[in-house]
């Protein structure tokens, strides 16, 4: 983040070809640490479906299973959460994901 949002966001750059196992390793390590550090009153999660394996514009190899597992980790903390969809250029896959 910058200006008023400085130190209030988390962006983790990940390499092309990312798999479910790799993604979940990052999420499993990051989510609890971030929630402890920030102690948020609310969370906004922007879930772009373009990371799904069959998305032509995405460069990851994820399945819906990893998306739901990651979101479940966030929701398990009981913090009010706004979930936003985004991305997803294979309409059938994005529809299955959301």
N, CA, C and O atoms as CSV, one atom per row, in Angstrom:
chain,resi,resn,atom,element,x,y,z
A,1,UNK,N,N,0.825,-1.184,0.000
A,1,UNK,CA,C,0.000,0.000,0.000
A,1,UNK,C,C,0.867,1.245,0.000
A,1,UNK,O,O,2.069,1.179,0.259
A,2,UNK,N,N,0.258,2.363,-0.288
A,2,UNK,CA,C,0.956,3.638,-0.259
A,2,UNK,C,C,0.069,4.671,0.409
A,2,UNK,O,O,-1.111,4.420,0.655
A,3,UNK,N,N,0.625,5.807,0.695
A,3,UNK,CA,C,-0.078,6.904,1.377
A,3,UNK,C,C,-0.765,6.373,2.626
A,3,UNK,O,O,-0.107,5.756,3.464
A,4,UNK,N,N,-2.080,6.595,2.781
A,4,UNK,CA,C,-2.804,6.159,3.966
A,4,UNK,C,C,-2.911,4.657,4.103
A,4,UNK,O,O,-3.205,4.161,5.190
A,5,UNK,N,N,-2.681,3.921,3.029
A,5,UNK,CA,C,-2.768,2.458,3.071
A,5,UNK,C,C,-1.409,1.793,3.289
A,5,UNK,O,O,-1.302,0.567,3.287
A,6,UNK,N,N,-0.383,2.606,3.474
A,6,UNK,CA,C,0.949,2.055,3.670
A,6,UNK,C,C,0.945,1.088,4.844
A,6,UNK,O,O,0.489,1.420,5.938
A,7,UNK,N,N,1.456,-0.107,4.603
A,7,UNK,CA,C,1.526,-1.183,5.599
A,7,UNK,C,C,0.154,-1.757,5.978
A,7,UNK,O,O,0.008,-2.349,7.047
A,8,UNK,N,N,-0.835,-1.587,5.122
A,8,UNK,CA,C,-2.167,-2.121,5.398
A,8,UNK,C,C,-2.648,-3.085,4.322
A,8,UNK,O,O,-3.829,-3.432,4.289
A,9,UNK,N,N,-1.768,-3.514,3.458
A,9,UNK,CA,C,-2.121,-4.467,2.412
A,9,UNK,C,C,-1.038,-5.534,2.328
A,9,UNK,O,O,0.079,-5.350,2.810
A,10,UNK,N,N,-1.390,-6.640,1.711
A,10,UNK,CA,C,-0.417,-7.699,1.486
A,10,UNK,C,C,-0.510,-8.135,0.031
A,10,UNK,O,O,-1.577,-8.526,-0.443
A,11,UNK,N,N,0.591,-8.067,-0.658
A,11,UNK,CA,C,0.698,-8.564,-2.027
A,11,UNK,C,C,1.885,-9.505,-2.061
A,11,UNK,O,O,2.990,-9.136,-1.664
A,12,UNK,N,N,1.658,-10.712,-2.531
A,12,UNK,CA,C,2.711,-11.717,-2.584
A,12,UNK,C,C,2.921,-12.105,-4.050
A,12,UNK,O,O,2.050,-12.745,-4.639
A,13,UNK,N,N,4.045,-11.738,-4.647
A,13,UNK,CA,C,4.301,-12.128,-6.037
A,13,UNK,C,C,4.584,-13.629,-6.117
A,13,UNK,O,O,5.387,-14.155,-5.347
A,14,UNK,N,N,3.938,-14.296,-7.026
A,14,UNK,CA,C,4.100,-15.744,-7.194
A,14,UNK,C,C,4.433,-16.055,-8.645
A,14,UNK,O,O,3.963,-15.376,-9.558
A,15,UNK,N,N,5.236,-17.072,-8.849
A,15,UNK,CA,C,5.736,-17.413,-10.187
A,15,UNK,C,C,4.676,-18.102,-11.054
A,15,UNK,O,O,3.751,-18.730,-10.538
A,16,UNK,N,N,4.824,-17.977,-12.376
A,16,UNK,CA,C,3.956,-18.728,-13.283
A,16,UNK,C,C,4.081,-20.228,-13.017
A,16,UNK,O,O,5.135,-20.702,-12.593
A,17,UNK,N,N,3.010,-20.965,-13.267
A,17,UNK,CA,C,3.017,-22.410,-13.084
A,17,UNK,C,C,2.666,-22.847,-11.678
A,17,UNK,O,O,2.717,-24.038,-11.371
A,18,UNK,N,N,2.312,-21.904,-10.818
A,18,UNK,CA,C,1.988,-22.191,-9.424
A,18,UNK,C,C,0.956,-23.314,-9.312
A,18,UNK,O,O,-0.050,-23.306,-10.022
A,19,UNK,N,N,1.201,-24.269,-8.431
A,19,UNK,CA,C,0.285,-25.395,-8.231
A,19,UNK,C,C,-0.542,-25.190,-6.968
A,19,UNK,O,O,-0.257,-24.303,-6.164
A,20,UNK,N,N,-1.571,-26.020,-6.804
A,20,UNK,CA,C,-2.394,-25.964,-5.591
A,20,UNK,C,C,-1.536,-26.101,-4.338
A,20,UNK,O,O,-1.691,-25.326,-3.394
A,21,UNK,N,N,-0.637,-27.075,-4.322
A,21,UNK,CA,C,0.190,-27.321,-3.136
A,21,UNK,C,C,1.053,-26.107,-2.808
A,21,UNK,O,O,1.170,-25.734,-1.640
A,22,UNK,N,N,1.655,-25.489,-3.813
A,22,UNK,CA,C,2.492,-24.314,-3.588
A,22,UNK,C,C,1.660,-23.138,-3.086
A,22,UNK,O,O,2.053,-22.440,-2.151
A,23,UNK,N,N,0.523,-22.929,-3.710
A,23,UNK,CA,C,-0.376,-21.844,-3.321
A,23,UNK,C,C,-0.822,-22.007,-1.875
A,23,UNK,O,O,-0.798,-21.050,-1.101
A,24,UNK,N,N,-1.228,-23.216,-1.514
A,24,UNK,CA,C,-1.711,-23.450,-0.154
A,24,UNK,C,C,-0.596,-23.340,0.881
A,24,UNK,O,O,-0.853,-22.955,2.022
A,25,UNK,N,N,0.632,-23.668,0.505
A,25,UNK,CA,C,1.763,-23.467,1.420
A,25,UNK,C,C,1.934,-21.978,1.741
A,25,UNK,O,O,2.152,-21.602,2.892
A,26,UNK,N,N,1.832,-21.152,0.722
A,26,UNK,CA,C,1.960,-19.708,0.917
A,26,UNK,C,C,0.804,-19.189,1.775
A,26,UNK,O,O,1.022,-18.445,2.731
A,27,UNK,N,N,-0.405,-19.579,1.436
A,27,UNK,CA,C,-1.591,-19.106,2.171
A,27,UNK,C,C,-1.549,-19.578,3.624
A,27,UNK,O,O,-1.850,-18.806,4.535
A,28,UNK,N,N,-1.180,-20.835,3.844
A,28,UNK,CA,C,-1.127,-21.393,5.199
A,28,UNK,C,C,-0.122,-20.636,6.063
A,28,UNK,O,O,-0.349,-20.449,7.259
A,29,UNK,N,N,0.965,-20.211,5.476
A,29,UNK,CA,C,1.969,-19.447,6.219
A,29,UNK,C,C,1.549,-17.985,6.386
A,29,UNK,O,O,1.759,-17.398,7.447
A,30,UNK,N,N,0.960,-17.398,5.350
A,30,UNK,CA,C,0.695,-15.961,5.360
A,30,UNK,C,C,-0.537,-15.555,6.163
A,30,UNK,O,O,-0.479,-14.588,6.923
A,31,UNK,N,N,-1.635,-16.263,6.014
A,31,UNK,CA,C,-2.897,-15.805,6.615
A,31,UNK,C,C,-2.801,-15.642,8.137
A,31,UNK,O,O,-3.104,-14.560,8.638
A,32,UNK,N,N,-2.396,-16.659,8.883
A,32,UNK,CA,C,-2.326,-16.459,10.340
A,32,UNK,C,C,-1.346,-15.353,10.747
A,32,UNK,O,O,-1.629,-14.579,11.661
A,33,UNK,N,N,-0.209,-15.281,10.076
A,33,UNK,CA,C,0.788,-14.260,10.401
A,33,UNK,C,C,0.254,-12.851,10.135
A,33,UNK,O,O,0.453,-11.939,10.937
A,34,UNK,N,N,-0.417,-12.690,9.013
A,34,UNK,CA,C,-0.965,-11.378,8.660
A,34,UNK,C,C,-2.073,-10.981,9.629
A,34,UNK,O,O,-2.137,-9.829,10.059
A,35,UNK,N,N,-2.936,-11.915,9.970
A,35,UNK,CA,C,-4.021,-11.594,10.901
A,35,UNK,C,C,-3.482,-11.237,12.286
A,35,UNK,O,O,-4.020,-10.353,12.953
A,36,UNK,N,N,-2.431,-11.916,12.715
A,36,UNK,CA,C,-1.806,-11.562,14.000
A,36,UNK,C,C,-1.182,-10.171,13.939
A,36,UNK,O,O,-1.325,-9.380,14.871
A,37,UNK,N,N,-0.497,-9.878,12.851
A,37,UNK,CA,C,0.215,-8.603,12.719
A,37,UNK,C,C,-0.736,-7.416,12.582
A,37,UNK,O,O,-0.501,-6.363,13.175
A,38,UNK,N,N,-1.804,-7.579,11.808
A,38,UNK,CA,C,-2.711,-6.466,11.533
A,38,UNK,C,C,-3.896,-6.399,12.487
A,38,UNK,O,O,-4.421,-5.314,12.736
A,39,UNK,N,N,-4.331,-7.541,13.028
A,39,UNK,CA,C,-5.513,-7.603,13.884
A,39,UNK,C,C,-6.667,-6.798,13.266
A,39,UNK,O,O,-7.156,-5.847,13.877
A,40,UNK,N,N,-7.101,-7.178,12.055
A,40,UNK,CA,C,-8.084,-6.357,11.331
A,40,UNK,C,C,-9.489,-6.446,11.927
A,40,UNK,O,O,-9.869,-7.448,12.532
A,41,UNK,N,N,-10.239,-5.372,11.737
A,41,UNK,CA,C,-11.663,-5.353,12.091
A,41,UNK,C,C,-12.491,-5.992,10.983
A,41,UNK,O,O,-13.592,-6.489,11.223
A,42,UNK,N,N,-11.950,-5.974,9.769
A,42,UNK,CA,C,-12.618,-6.557,8.602
A,42,UNK,C,C,-11.546,-6.923,7.580
A,42,UNK,O,O,-10.430,-6.403,7.609
A,43,UNK,N,N,-11.908,-7.824,6.682
A,43,UNK,CA,C,-10.992,-8.283,5.635
A,43,UNK,C,C,-11.701,-8.155,4.299
A,43,UNK,O,O,-12.889,-8.459,4.192
A,44,UNK,N,N,-10.982,-7.707,3.284
A,44,UNK,CA,C,-11.478,-7.717,1.904
A,44,UNK,C,C,-10.586,-8.680,1.137
A,44,UNK,O,O,-9.368,-8.513,1.093
A,45,UNK,N,N,-11.207,-9.693,0.530
A,45,UNK,CA,C,-10.471,-10.677,-0.260
A,45,UNK,C,C,-10.896,-10.520,-1.715
A,45,UNK,O,O,-12.076,-10.661,-2.039
A,46,UNK,N,N,-9.947,-10.233,-2.583
A,46,UNK,CA,C,-10.226,-10.139,-4.015
A,46,UNK,C,C,-9.762,-11.451,-4.639
A,46,UNK,O,O,-8.564,-11.725,-4.708
A,47,UNK,N,N,-10.706,-12.246,-5.085
A,47,UNK,CA,C,-10.424,-13.598,-5.583
A,47,UNK,C,C,-10.544,-13.641,-7.097
A,47,UNK,O,O,-11.637,-13.851,-7.623
A,48,UNK,N,N,-9.456,-13.449,-7.794
A,48,UNK,CA,C,-9.482,-13.520,-9.246
A,48,UNK,C,C,-9.417,-14.966,-9.720
A,48,UNK,O,O,-8.509,-15.702,-9.335
A,49,UNK,N,N,-10.349,-15.369,-10.533
A,49,UNK,CA,C,-10.403,-16.745,-11.030
A,49,UNK,C,C,-9.448,-16.995,-12.194
A,49,UNK,O,O,-9.424,-18.096,-12.744
A,50,UNK,N,N,-8.674,-16.002,-12.570
A,50,UNK,CA,C,-7.731,-16.196,-13.678
A,50,UNK,C,C,-6.526,-17.045,-13.290
A,50,UNK,O,O,-5.675,-17.315,-14.138
A,51,UNK,N,N,-6.431,-17.469,-12.045
A,51,UNK,CA,C,-5.380,-18.398,-11.638
A,51,UNK,C,C,-5.731,-19.849,-11.895
A,51,UNK,O,O,-4.898,-20.736,-11.710
A,52,UNK,N,N,-6.970,-20.098,-12.324
A,52,UNK,CA,C,-7.378,-21.478,-12.618
A,52,UNK,C,C,-6.595,-22.019,-13.813
A,52,UNK,O,O,-6.264,-21.280,-14.741
A,53,UNK,N,N,-6.309,-23.299,-13.774
A,53,UNK,CA,C,-5.412,-23.929,-14.751
A,53,UNK,C,C,-5.838,-23.733,-16.203
A,53,UNK,O,O,-4.980,-23.579,-17.072
A,54,UNK,N,N,-7.137,-23.735,-16.487
A,54,UNK,CA,C,-7.552,-23.645,-17.892
A,54,UNK,C,C,-7.859,-22.229,-18.360
A,54,UNK,O,O,-8.424,-22.046,-19.438
A,55,UNK,N,N,-7.501,-21.236,-17.575
A,55,UNK,CA,C,-7.695,-19.849,-17.978
A,55,UNK,C,C,-6.576,-19.450,-18.938
A,55,UNK,O,O,-5.397,-19.584,-18.612
A,56,UNK,N,N,-6.943,-18.966,-20.105
A,56,UNK,CA,C,-5.952,-18.635,-21.134
A,56,UNK,C,C,-5.045,-17.473,-20.741
A,56,UNK,O,O,-3.893,-17.418,-21.171
A,57,UNK,N,N,-5.548,-16.547,-19.934
A,57,UNK,CA,C,-4.736,-15.392,-19.569
A,57,UNK,C,C,-3.971,-15.595,-18.272
A,57,UNK,O,O,-2.979,-14.912,-18.016
A,58,UNK,N,N,-4.425,-16.520,-17.466
A,58,UNK,CA,C,-3.731,-16.799,-16.214
A,58,UNK,C,C,-2.471,-17.603,-16.466
A,58,UNK,O,O,-2.315,-18.218,-17.521
A,59,UNK,N,N,-1.572,-17.597,-15.493
A,59,UNK,CA,C,-0.318,-18.320,-15.674
A,59,UNK,C,C,-0.066,-19.287,-14.533
A,59,UNK,O,O,1.062,-19.735,-14.324
A,60,UNK,N,N,-1.128,-19.609,-13.790
A,60,UNK,CA,C,-1.020,-20.566,-12.696
A,60,UNK,C,C,-1.764,-21.837,-13.067
A,60,UNK,O,O,-2.460,-21.883,-14.081
A,61,UNK,N,N,-1.617,-22.865,-12.248
A,61,UNK,CA,C,-2.261,-24.161,-12.486
A,61,UNK,C,C,-3.119,-24.556,-11.292
A,61,UNK,O,O,-2.993,-25.661,-10.764
A,62,UNK,N,N,-3.986,-23.651,-10.872
A,62,UNK,CA,C,-4.797,-23.891,-9.682
A,62,UNK,C,C,-6.135,-24.544,-10.026
A,62,UNK,O,O,-6.615,-24.473,-11.158
A,63,UNK,N,N,-6.716,-25.181,-9.014
A,63,UNK,CA,C,-8.055,-25.749,-9.140
A,63,UNK,C,C,-8.978,-25.023,-8.171
A,63,UNK,O,O,-8.522,-24.283,-7.299
A,64,UNK,N,N,-10.263,-25.241,-8.332
A,64,UNK,CA,C,-11.250,-24.649,-7.429
A,64,UNK,C,C,-10.984,-25.105,-5.993
A,64,UNK,O,O,-11.262,-24.366,-5.048
A,65,UNK,N,N,-10.453,-26.306,-5.826
A,65,UNK,CA,C,-10.165,-26.839,-4.495
A,65,UNK,C,C,-9.227,-25.920,-3.708
A,65,UNK,O,O,-9.453,-25.679,-2.522
A,66,UNK,N,N,-8.190,-25.411,-4.348
A,66,UNK,CA,C,-7.264,-24.532,-3.621
A,66,UNK,C,C,-7.903,-23.187,-3.296
A,66,UNK,O,O,-7.623,-22.607,-2.248
A,67,UNK,N,N,-8.755,-22.688,-4.180
A,67,UNK,CA,C,-9.459,-21.436,-3.904
A,67,UNK,C,C,-10.354,-21.587,-2.670
A,67,UNK,O,O,-10.351,-20.728,-1.788
A,68,UNK,N,N,-11.117,-22.676,-2.613
A,68,UNK,CA,C,-12.034,-22.859,-1.490
A,68,UNK,C,C,-11.271,-23.116,-0.191
A,68,UNK,O,O,-11.690,-22.650,0.868
A,69,UNK,N,N,-10.166,-23.845,-0.255
A,69,UNK,CA,C,-9.368,-24.095,0.941
A,69,UNK,C,C,-8.759,-22.796,1.471
A,69,UNK,O,O,-8.743,-22.568,2.680
A,70,UNK,N,N,-8.267,-21.958,0.585
A,70,UNK,CA,C,-7.671,-20.686,0.997
A,70,UNK,C,C,-8.728,-19.781,1.623
A,70,UNK,O,O,-8.486,-19.161,2.659
A,71,UNK,N,N,-9.874,-19.708,1.006
A,71,UNK,CA,C,-10.940,-18.873,1.546
A,71,UNK,C,C,-11.429,-19.410,2.889
A,71,UNK,O,O,-11.731,-18.627,3.790
A,72,UNK,N,N,-11.510,-20.714,3.034
A,72,UNK,CA,C,-11.916,-21.311,4.308
A,72,UNK,C,C,-10.942,-20.933,5.419
A,72,UNK,O,O,-11.355,-20.704,6.556
A,73,UNK,N,N,-9.640,-20.867,5.091
A,73,UNK,CA,C,-8.642,-20.457,6.091
A,73,UNK,C,C,-8.897,-19.035,6.572
A,73,UNK,O,O,-8.802,-18.754,7.767
A,74,UNK,N,N,-9.216,-18.153,5.657
A,74,UNK,CA,C,-9.495,-16.766,6.026
A,74,UNK,C,C,-10.764,-16.695,6.876
A,74,UNK,O,O,-10.776,-16.058,7.929
A,75,UNK,N,N,-11.824,-17.350,6.416
A,75,UNK,CA,C,-13.107,-17.279,7.112
A,75,UNK,C,C,-13.065,-17.929,8.494
A,75,UNK,O,O,-13.832,-17.549,9.379
A,76,UNK,N,N,-12.186,-18.893,8.685
A,76,UNK,CA,C,-12.091,-19.603,9.961
A,76,UNK,C,C,-11.676,-18.690,11.114
A,76,UNK,O,O,-11.852,-19.049,12.278
A,77,UNK,N,N,-11.138,-17.538,10.810
A,77,UNK,CA,C,-10.692,-16.624,11.852
A,77,UNK,C,C,-11.823,-15.770,12.411
A,77,UNK,O,O,-11.628,-15.046,13.387
A,78,UNK,N,N,-13.003,-15.848,11.803
A,78,UNK,CA,C,-14.169,-15.172,12.351
A,78,UNK,C,C,-14.183,-13.660,12.198
A,78,UNK,O,O,-14.974,-12.984,12.856
A,79,UNK,N,N,-13.334,-13.121,11.352
A,79,UNK,CA,C,-13.311,-11.679,11.103
A,79,UNK,C,C,-14.294,-11.390,9.964
A,79,UNK,O,O,-14.282,-12.101,8.959
A,80,UNK,N,N,-15.149,-10.360,10.096
A,80,UNK,CA,C,-16.047,-10.032,8.987
A,80,UNK,C,C,-15.261,-9.890,7.682
A,80,UNK,O,O,-14.246,-9.196,7.623
A,81,UNK,N,N,-15.752,-10.560,6.644
A,81,UNK,CA,C,-14.993,-10.647,5.391
A,81,UNK,C,C,-15.877,-10.326,4.195
A,81,UNK,O,O,-16.969,-10.876,4.058
A,82,UNK,N,N,-15.403,-9.436,3.332
A,82,UNK,CA,C,-16.045,-9.118,2.065
A,82,UNK,C,C,-15.277,-9.858,0.978
A,82,UNK,O,O,-14.070,-9.664,0.827
A,83,UNK,N,N,-15.962,-10.696,0.229
A,83,UNK,CA,C,-15.324,-11.507,-0.814
A,83,UNK,C,C,-15.719,-10.953,-2.173
A,83,UNK,O,O,-16.903,-10.880,-2.504
A,84,UNK,N,N,-14.723,-10.563,-2.956
A,84,UNK,CA,C,-14.949,-10.006,-4.277
A,84,UNK,C,C,-14.400,-10.954,-5.337
A,84,UNK,O,O,-13.269,-11.426,-5.218
A,85,UNK,N,N,-15.172,-11.232,-6.348
A,85,UNK,CA,C,-14.685,-12.008,-7.484
A,85,UNK,C,C,-13.974,-11.075,-8.441
A,85,UNK,O,O,-14.119,-9.855,-8.361
A,86,UNK,N,N,-13.217,-11.646,-9.333
A,86,UNK,CA,C,-12.531,-10.828,-10.327
A,86,UNK,C,C,-11.741,-11.729,-11.242
A,86,UNK,O,O,-11.484,-12.889,-10.922
A,87,UNK,N,N,-11.358,-11.193,-12.381
A,87,UNK,CA,C,-10.595,-12.003,-13.322
A,87,UNK,C,C,-11.383,-13.225,-13.737
A,87,UNK,O,O,-12.577,-13.331,-13.456
A,88,UNK,N,N,-10.734,-14.122,-14.385
A,88,UNK,CA,C,-11.401,-15.324,-14.856
A,88,UNK,C,C,-11.880,-15.139,-16.278
A,88,UNK,O,O,-12.974,-14.623,-16.509
A,89,UNK,N,N,-11.074,-15.552,-17.222
A,89,UNK,CA,C,-11.384,-15.305,-18.622
A,89,UNK,C,C,-11.816,-16.567,-19.348
A,89,UNK,O,O,-12.022,-16.556,-20.561
A,90,UNK,N,N,-11.951,-17.656,-18.600
A,90,UNK,CA,C,-12.614,-18.860,-19.100
A,90,UNK,C,C,-13.948,-18.868,-18.359
A,90,UNK,O,O,-14.017,-19.249,-17.191
A,91,UNK,N,N,-14.991,-18.451,-19.041
A,91,UNK,CA,C,-16.293,-18.247,-18.385
A,91,UNK,C,C,-16.791,-19.475,-17.662
A,91,UNK,O,O,-17.314,-19.360,-16.553
A,92,UNK,N,N,-16.646,-20.651,-18.251
A,92,UNK,CA,C,-17.132,-21.880,-17.610
A,92,UNK,C,C,-16.389,-22.151,-16.311
A,92,UNK,O,O,-17.008,-22.536,-15.319
A,93,UNK,N,N,-15.088,-21.961,-16.298
A,93,UNK,CA,C,-14.295,-22.193,-15.093
A,93,UNK,C,C,-14.602,-21.156,-14.017
A,93,UNK,O,O,-14.752,-21.496,-12.843
A,94,UNK,N,N,-14.694,-19.909,-14.416
A,94,UNK,CA,C,-15.011,-18.846,-13.457
A,94,UNK,C,C,-16.383,-19.096,-12.832
A,94,UNK,O,O,-16.556,-18.893,-11.630
A,95,UNK,N,N,-17.346,-19.527,-13.621
A,95,UNK,CA,C,-18.692,-19.808,-13.101
A,95,UNK,C,C,-18.646,-20.967,-12.106
A,95,UNK,O,O,-19.317,-20.913,-11.075
A,96,UNK,N,N,-17.878,-22.002,-12.392
A,96,UNK,CA,C,-17.747,-23.128,-11.451
A,96,UNK,C,C,-17.065,-22.673,-10.152
A,96,UNK,O,O,-17.412,-23.129,-9.062
A,97,UNK,N,N,-16.111,-21.786,-10.289
A,97,UNK,CA,C,-15.363,-21.319,-9.122
A,97,UNK,C,C,-16.262,-20.479,-8.210
A,97,UNK,O,O,-16.224,-20.632,-6.989
A,98,UNK,N,N,-17.060,-19.603,-8.792
A,98,UNK,CA,C,-17.887,-18.711,-7.984
A,98,UNK,C,C,-19.262,-19.296,-7.759
A,98,UNK,O,O,-20.096,-18.677,-7.097
